[in-house]
Amino acid sequence: MSSEILRQTIISPQVLALPPPSPLPTTTFPKEISSIWQIPHYTAQKRPEETESLSLSKRKNGINFNLCYFKICRTTLSLKNNTQILYTPKYYSMTEITFKYCFDFPDSSKKRFLIKLDSETYEYKPSSNIPPDWALLGVARCDCCQLDLAHNDYCPVAANIADLVYSFKDTASHKACLVSCISAARTCSKETTVQEGLASIMGIIMATSGCPSTSILKPMACYHLPFATVEESMYRSVSAYLLRQYFSHKNGENCDFFMHKIQEHYSEVQQVNEGILKRINMTSEMDADKNAIVTLNALAQILVMEVDEDLSSLKRLFS
């Protein structure tokens, strides 16, 4: 299927941008979808105006098939002409985005972690556990911290990684395991070390915890790429930063297309990493959690160095 045909058959998200619906009866999945349905806990609902809007979109693109509107995050729809399209409506019924991380060890032991992000704000949904004392905002507080002690009892990053730190406090960073990340979009698995798996999880949590200094990383966390290489992280970081500048320009705000301020932002990220490392040192005996933070900090440092060198490692991709 050519990219041009694919572009012509993708259903426009704007057509489906409707206000949140009231509860409605669940409809039956058509056969052409039920055979490829991969996410059984989502429900499909139907409203007359939604069905009409969807039909108009299809007729406009010359597609002849009948389906009700599904409020789902992302899936593949099989059409009557046996083509497939990626269907990503702007509005969907989920109240959260999830990433399930599974650690499977050679001795058959397992560890499971479910990360939940709010589907509107993309903020991390914390557990109901009371954070430990080392997560208090005044403990090993970062120099760049912008939060008010009078209104915030805990460092949001420290509070949100506390359960993870506790679970791995007696685990060596080099311990081998199979790490899997399961999301609505895909499942990624890798034979690796605990350290790399933890770095991947902590990267999501730190970016979405509401810390002003790490908020620059949030867009990448929303489109999480497990086990990203240094080169992939570099490309994603720079691309996300420049896209942010584009939207700032469209909104009439000051923008930084030449990335003069990116080093300042990532310098703050490094300070947060160092502050979190100090906190973890207060509770962990082994080094898995610590080295995961060291890994994230190294990535931030490499990005700053690459910007100093005019992103020479990425330039070859565009020559």
N, C-alpha and C positions, 0 to 999 in steps of 0.2 A: 504494500500500500504506500503510495508516494506521499511525501510530506504535504504536497499541495492538496491532495484529496483528504488527508487527515485534517488539515486546517479547515477545509470546507465542511467537514462532518462533525467537528467538535461543537457541542451545544454551548451556546453563549451563556456564561455565568450571569451576565447582567439580566437576561430574560427571566432568570429564575430568582432574582434578588427580591424576595417577598418578605413582608413582616412576619415575625414568629407566629405560627399558626396555633389555634386552639386545639385541644386533644381531639383526634378523629379516629374512626375505626381503622384498624390495620387491614390493608389490602393483601391479596394473594400475589406472590411473585409470579410473573410470566415465566413460561418454560425457558425462553431464551436467556433469562437471567439466572434462574434458580440453578441451572446446570453449572454455572461458573461462580456462584455466590460463595465468598470466602469469609464473610464476617457475619455470622448468624445472629449476634446480639443486637444488630441494628434492625429497626423496623421501618417498613415503607408505608407511607400514608399518602392519601390522594385528596386533592381539593379540585373542584371544577375549574377555577381560574388557573391553577397550576397546570392542569392537563391541557387547557386551551393554549396557554403560553408556550408550553413545550411543543405542541403540535404546530403552532405558527413557526417556531424556530426550525422545525424539521422541514416543513413545506418550503420555507425560504431557501434552505440548502438542498432542496431536491431529494429529500430522503423520505421514503414511503414505509413507515412502520408505526405501530401503535404501542406505546408504553405509558404507564402512569408516571408521575413525577416521584422520584425516590429521594428522600432527604438522607443522603449518605455523604460521607466525606469524600471518598474516591473509590471507584471501581471500574471495571471494564464492562461495557454493554455490547452484547452481540446483536447485530441487526439482522433483518430478514435476508439481506443480500450477502450474509456471511462475513461482512466486514466487522471490525471491532473499533470502538472509540474509547478514549479515556474520558470519563464523565466526572467533572468536578464542579458541582454547583456552588454558588457563593454562600448560600444558606443551607445548613444541614442540621439534623436533629441532635447531634452530639453536644453534650455540655462540657466535654473534656477531650483532650488529645492524650493518648497514652503511649508510653514506651515501656515494654516489659523486658527487663534484663535478666537473663538466666546464666548462672555460673554452674557448670557441671565439672566436677573434679574426678581424677582417675580413681579415687577410692569410693566412687559412687555417691559422695556427699554433694549436696546442692545448696545454692543460695538463689533466692528470687527477690527481685525488686520491681515494683510498679511505679513508674513516674507518671504523674497526671498534670497536665497543663490545662488551664481554662481556655476554652475554644474561642473566646472573645478577646481576652486580654493577653493570652499566651503566658500568663504568670503561673508559676509552680504552685500546686495545691499541697500545702504541708500536711503532715500527719497530725494526729491528735495527741501525740506524745509530748510531754513537757521537755523542752530542750535542757541540756546539761548546763552547769555553771560556766563552762568554758565557752559557751555560745553567747553569754551576756555581752551586750554591745560595748561595755566599758572594758572588757578583757582583751588585751592585745589589739586594741582598736587601730585600724589602718589610719595612716596620716592623712589619706585623701577622703576619709569617711565624711559623707554629707548628711548623714542621718542625725536627728536631734535626740540626745539622750533622754530628754524630758518626755518624748513621745514614743520611743522605741526601746523596749526592754532588751531585745536580742538582736544580734547581727543576723539578718535574714539568711545569708549564705551559710553561716555556721549552724544556725538552727535547722536548716533544711538538709544539711549533709550529716547531721548528728547520728541518725539511725544507721546510715551507711558506714560511718567511721566506727561506730560501736560493733557492727557486724564483722568488720575486717580488722579489728584492732590487734588480733593475735595471728594475722596471716602475713606470710612473707610475700614481698612484691614479685619475686621471681617464680612463685608457684604456678605450675602449668594448669590450664583449664580450658574448657570449651565455653566461650562466651557467645550468647545469642541475644540479639536485640530484635524484638518483635513489635511492629507497629501496624497501623491500618494499611500502610502502603507496601510494606515488604518485611521480610525476615532476613537478617544478616547474621552469619555465624562465623567465628574464627577460632582456630586453635591458637591460643596466645597465653599471656601471663595475666595474673590478677591485676597487676599494675595498669596494663593497657585497658582492661575492661573498666576499671574504676575511673580512669582518666576520662573515658568516654561518657560515663554516667555523670561524673562531677561537672563535666563541661556543660551538660544540659541544665543541671540544677543551679550552678553558679550564674548562668546567663539569664535565668528566668525567675530568680528569687526576689527581685525588686530592689537589688543593690544598684544605686545610680551609677556606680563606677563600672559595673559589668553589663549594663543594659545595652551597650553597643553590640554585644554578642547575641542578643536575643533573636534577631532574625535567622541566624544560622542554627540556633537551637530548634526553632520551629521547623526547619527543614534539616533535621538532624542527619548527619552522615556518620554512622558508627565506624570506629577504627580508621578514621581519616589519616592519610599520610601527611607528612610535613608539607609536601607540594600541594596536596588537595586543600589543606587548611589555609595555606597561603592564598591560593586562588579564591577560595570562598570568602576569606576575610576581606581581601581587597575589593572583590566584586560587591559584597554586601555594603561596604563603606561607601563606595562610589554610587551605588543605587540609593543609599540614604541621601547623598548630596543631590542627586537628581530630584528626589521628591521635595527636598528642602527648597531647591530652586523653583520648582513648580508652585510651591506655596508662598513664594516671594521672600523666603528667608535667606540668610547668608549661607553660602555653600562653600565647600572646600574640595573642588575637583582635583586640585593639585596635591591634595593629601598633606598639607602642611601641619594639620592638627592630629593626624592619625597616631603619631608617636606619643602625643600627650595623652590620648585616650588609652592606648595600650600600656603606657607607663602606669596609669592608675590600675589597670587590670593586673599588672605585675605586683603592685602594692597589695592588692586584695589577696592574691595568691600567697604572698609572703606572710600576710596577717593570718590567713587560714592555716598555713603551715605551722605557725607558732602555736595556734590553738590546738591543732591535732597533736603536736608534741607533748601537750599536757596530759593526754589520755591514752595514746596508742603505744604499745610496747614494740610491735613490729613495724615494718616500713611500707606496707602496701599502700595505705592511704597517703602517707607522706610522699612517696615517689610518684603517685598519681598527680598530686599537686605540682611537684617538681616538673613533671612532663608538660603540664599545661603552661607553667611559667616559662619553660624553655621555648614553647611555640610562640608565646607573646614576644619573647626576646628576639627570636629569629625574625619575626615580622618587622620589628623596629629596625633591625640591621638591614633587612632587605630594602626597606624604604630608603634608608641612607644610601644604598647602592642603586637607587632608581629601579628597583624590582628587576634587576638584570636576569634573575633565574626564570622570570615569567615572560620576559621580552621575546625569548626565542619562540614562544608559542604563536606569536603574531607577526613573525618575520616572513 
